[in-house]
Amino acid sequence: MRFAQKAALSIHERTHSGERPHACTTCKKRFATRVNLERHVATHTGERPFECWLCPAAFATNSTLQDHVQTHERTREYKCAVCELVMYSRRGFSGHMKRHVHKVESTKK
């Protein structure tokens, strides 16, 4: 991989080293990047600056807003191969699938 800036390489290396130099002053949770820390801090303040233009909902992060907007547009369906549930949010579907994986791992013990 090539990086345009040395700082970008340094941040990427943290994904391998597990280094998380940025700590939340409220809960002490640690993050690899300052941006991720700032995004996390909004969960403590309740700040929700990203407003849906289709309904009154508001979100702490732009990515969560974008996932929410998909529920209005219903342009993309995510169908579960295990239980056939259909969802319209990539993030919601990902969380749903993790629950199936957890159930399978629990039954193996």
Backbone hydrogen bonds in HBPLUS format (Angstrom, degrees):
<---DONOR---> <-ACCEPTOR-->    atom                        ^
c    i                          cat <-CA-CA->   ^        H-A-AA   ^      H-
h    n   atom  resd res      DA  || num        DHA   H-A  angle D-A-AA Bond
n    s   type  num  typ     dist DA aas  dist angle  dist       angle   num
A0008-ALA N   A0005-GLN O   3.16 MM   3  5.36 124.4  2.49  99.0 111.9     1
A0009-LEU N   A0005-GLN O   3.33 MM   4  6.74 152.6  2.41 146.2 153.1     2
A0010-SER N   A0006-LYS O   2.96 MM   4  6.27 158.2  2.01 150.7 157.0     3
A0011-ILE N   A0007-ALA O   2.97 MM   4  6.25 157.4  2.02 149.8 154.9     4
A0012-HIS N   A0008-ALA O   2.98 MM   4  6.18 159.9  2.02 144.9 150.7     5
A0013-GLU N   A0009-LEU O   2.87 MM   4  6.12 155.9  1.93 153.0 159.4     6
A0014-ARG N   A0011-ILE O   3.10 MM   3  5.31 135.6  2.31 100.5 112.5     7
A0015-THR N   A0012-HIS O   2.95 MM   3  5.57 149.9  2.04 115.1 123.4     8
A0016-HIS N   A0013-GLU O   3.01 MM   3  5.39 142.2  2.16 106.4 117.0     9
A0017-SER N   A0013-GLU O   2.98 MM   4  6.30 156.8  2.04 151.0 158.5    10
A0018-GLY N   A0014-ARG O   2.86 MM   4  5.37 147.3  1.97 136.0 141.9    11
A0022-HIS N   A0031-PHE O   3.10 MM   9  5.05 162.5  2.13 162.2 157.2    12
A0031-PHE N   A0022-HIS O   2.66 MM   9  5.05 147.5  1.76 144.6 156.2    13
A0024-CYS N   A0029-LYS O   2.84 MM   5  5.39 159.6  1.88 155.4 162.1    14
A0028-LYS N   A0024-CYS O   2.90 MM   4  4.69 135.5  2.11 125.4 135.1    15
A0037-LEU N   A0033-THR O   3.17 MM   4  6.50 151.2  2.26 142.2 150.3    16
A0038-GLU N   A0034-ARG O   2.88 MM   4  6.19 162.7  1.91 155.5 159.6    17
A0039-ARG N   A0035-VAL O   2.99 MM   4  6.22 155.0  2.05 148.2 155.0    18
A0040-HIS N   A0036-ASN O   2.99 MM   4  6.16 153.0  2.07 141.7 149.0    19
A0041-VAL N   A0037-LEU O   2.89 MM   4  6.17 156.7  1.95 157.0 163.1    20
A0043-THR N   A0040-HIS O   2.79 MM   3  5.50 153.7  1.85 121.2 129.3    21
A0044-HIS N   A0041-VAL O   2.94 MM   3  5.45 146.0  2.06 112.8 122.2    22
A0045-THR N   A0041-VAL O   3.25 MM   4  6.63 153.0  2.33 149.2 157.1    23
A0046-GLY N   A0042-ALA O   3.06 MM   4  5.83 139.5  2.23 138.6 146.3    24
A0050-PHE N   A0059-PHE O   3.12 MM   9  5.06 159.9  2.16 162.7 156.7    25
A0059-PHE N   A0050-PHE O   2.75 MM   9  5.06 152.3  1.83 135.7 145.1    26
A0052-CYS N   A0057-ALA O   2.88 MM   5  5.53 179.7  1.88 158.7 158.8    27
A0065-LEU N   A0061-THR O   3.17 MM   4  6.48 154.9  2.23 143.2 150.2    28
A0066-GLN N   A0062-ASN O   2.88 MM   4  6.19 159.9  1.92 153.0 158.0    29
A0067-ASP N   A0063-SER O   3.05 MM   4  6.30 154.1  2.12 142.8 149.2    30
A0068-HIS N   A0064-THR O   2.95 MM   4  6.19 155.0  2.01 146.0 153.2    31
A0069-VAL N   A0065-LEU O   2.88 MM   4  6.18 158.6  1.92 157.8 163.2    32
A0070-GLN N   A0066-GLN O   3.32 MM   4  6.58 144.6  2.45 139.7 147.6    33
A0071-THR N   A0068-HIS O   2.82 MM   3  5.40 141.0  1.97 113.3 124.4    34
A0072-HIS N   A0069-VAL O   2.97 MM   3  5.32 137.1  2.16 106.7 118.3    35
A0073-GLU N   A0069-VAL O   3.11 MM   4  6.45 162.4  2.14 154.6 159.5    36
A0074-ARG N   A0070-GLN O   2.80 MM   4  5.61 154.2  1.86 146.8 152.8    37
A0078-TYR N   A0087-MET O   2.75 MM   9  5.11 156.7  1.80 157.9 160.0    38
A0087-MET N   A0078-TYR O   2.85 MM   9  5.11 160.6  1.89 142.2 148.8    39
A0080-CYS N   A0085-LEU O   2.85 MM   5  5.24 166.7  1.87 155.9 160.2    40
A0084-GLU N   A0080-CYS O   2.88 MM   4  4.63 132.3  2.11 124.1 133.7    41
A0093-PHE N   A0089-SER O   2.91 MM   4  6.06 157.0  1.97 147.5 154.2    42
A0094-SER N   A0090-ARG O   2.92 MM   4  6.11 156.1  1.97 148.0 154.4    43
A0095-GLY N   A0091-ARG O   3.07 MM   4  6.35 161.2  2.10 150.7 154.8    44
A0096-HIS N   A0092-GLY O   2.93 MM   4  6.14 153.2  2.00 144.6 152.7    45
A0097-MET N   A0093-PHE O   2.91 MM   4  6.19 159.9  1.95 154.4 158.4    46
A0098-LYS N   A0094-SER O   3.11 MM   4  6.37 148.1  2.21 144.2 152.7    47
A0099-ARG N   A0095-GLY O   3.29 MM   4  6.62 143.8  2.43 142.7 151.0    48
A0099-ARG N   A0096-HIS O   3.13 MM   3  5.35 128.1  2.42  99.6 112.4    49
A0100-HIS N   A0097-MET O   3.11 MM   3  5.12 119.8  2.49  94.7 109.2    50
A0101-VAL N   A0097-MET O   3.06 MM   4  6.42 159.6  2.10 152.0 157.0    51
A0102-HIS N   A0098-LYS O   2.96 MM   4  6.17 159.4  2.00 148.2 153.5    52
A0103-LYS N   A0099-ARG O   3.06 MM   4  6.27 154.6  2.12 143.4 149.8    53
A0104-VAL N   A0100-HIS O   3.02 MM   4  6.30 158.7  2.06 152.7 158.1    54
A0105-GLU N   A0101-VAL O   2.96 MM   4  6.21 163.0  1.99 154.1 158.5    55
A0106-SER N   A0102-HIS O   2.94 MM   4  6.11 150.8  2.03 146.1 154.1    56
A0107-THR N   A0103-LYS O   3.14 MM   4  6.37 146.5  2.26 144.7 152.3    57
A0108-LYS N   A0105-GLU O   3.29 MM   3  5.29 143.3  2.43  96.4 106.5    58
